[in-house]
Amino acid sequence: MSGLESKVIPTRSIGKQPVIFGLVVCVFAGLFAFGVIGLRGRGGDEAALIVGLVFMAIGLLPILWGLRLMSIKPKGLHLTPSGFLDRQLFRNEIPWTALTAVRSGKAVDGRNKAVWLEIPPQAQAAARVTVIGKLLSARPGQGISYSGKLVPAPLKDFADEVHAYANAALRQGRQ
């Protein structure tokens, strides 16, 4: 019996968006704090400085969060003989036996095409979906979605690769 090799299907980083958002907040807060922009022509007073500095500190949170997401290596959907894992979206591996379907549909945003990896709510809870995963990709009772924005390859190729690997892993598990 030959072993099934683990592999990673590359995905795009989702850490850039929080970093960009945090930078925008920090820039505007800094401009406000140091009197470059102000309310009703006022600027440079102590209250504006304090409020601006507080918002600069708040803006650092998404920057740090985004940098942490960008530091995850390698990015992608990890396929192993026992299950699949995407460290950007969930913390624990989901076993192949929990995967009920690989289907096409609309992404969580309702606009873009996506590939859904359907898993029951219990498996999704056990996977410990991350906050960014809940915002961008996961829905209870539906599973995890991968839109064209997250997957650089054509979605059909992505779905076919996951489906083929899942079938091979399940066949190997039955032997």
Secondary structure, 3 states (H helix, E strand, C coil): CCCCCCEEECCCCCCHHHHHHHHHHHHHHHHHHCCCCCCCCCCCCHHHHHHHHHHHHHHHHHHHHHHHHHCCCCCCEEECCCEEECCCCECCCEEHHHCCEEEEEECCCCCCEEEEEECCHHHHHHHCECHHHHHHCEECCCEEEEECCCCCCCHHHHHHHHHHHHHHHHHHHHC
